[in-house]
């Protein structure tokens, strides 16, 4: 089978398309013929992780232990391991697998769900990491109807899902994005939109019950200033992830003790069947619509990474595979 691999750490230039052995599912694993996968920040970290991350996660100090990368998958079940009970060959599924930038990938049964309704493979492929992160962040922050929720970084993959899921909960949502994404934020249901190039919401005097820092770049004190009396700031991601985590880890508890406002970090999202089913239900009933910025064929995965790492995506970047999910090259689409 064809798969995108890398034998060393580095820029997207290290990615190569090669013929490799097809994986074989064991025990609770499901072999999926992949028709769609999408890019996440975790993939960028896996491509060239900081040295201390390599030490922490055991990914190989000088070179990757595994050649293939990727997590999000959507496709059709090809075979199942002996312990699998929920899926059978021919089922259309999506979820989190191993090495998704390939024609076939294995995933554990507990990290997959059925594709239902009219969802297509490319749409389902956007959900596993990004939409699960959004759902679990809102759940951990106890988001609910009537709350005033601000999403700092509403235009990327996680941000667009956070906005839509928050609206589905009945919240009053304020989206923070750049000028070019204002109209899109409104079309996804945002009640209010703040153009961060023109206004700093942390200094406006407006208060929010919940602030989700999806691509946060303000200080903890700035976020705290914009919270209501019992408000919560939840760090989901950051334009400066290390600095953001350090602030939350070192000062979050201290700041939280100064009154009734709370500062926290959502942690790492865990892909589960139950959450995938909840997300697919939101897609099926029209409350959430995956927003796809660009599509690439497997042969242009390196180009997809080059575009994604620029950091200005509007929604998700998808890689499509196979005749049932045809993809044109970027150059052909521009012609």
Secondary structure by P-SEA (a helix, b strand, c coil): cbbbbbccccccccbbbbbbcbbbbcccbbbbccccccccaaaaaaacccaaaaaaaccccccccccbbbcccbbbbccccccccccccccccccccccccccbbbbccccbbbbcccccaaaaaacccaaaaaaaaaaaaccccccbbbbcccccaaaaaaaaaaaaaccbbbbbbcccaaaaaaaacccccccccccccccccbbbcbbbcccccccaaaaaaacccbbbbbbccccaaaaaaaaaaccaaaaaacccbbbbcccbbbbcaaaaaaaaaaaaaccbbbbbcccccccaaaaaaaaaaccccccbbbbbbcccccccccccccc
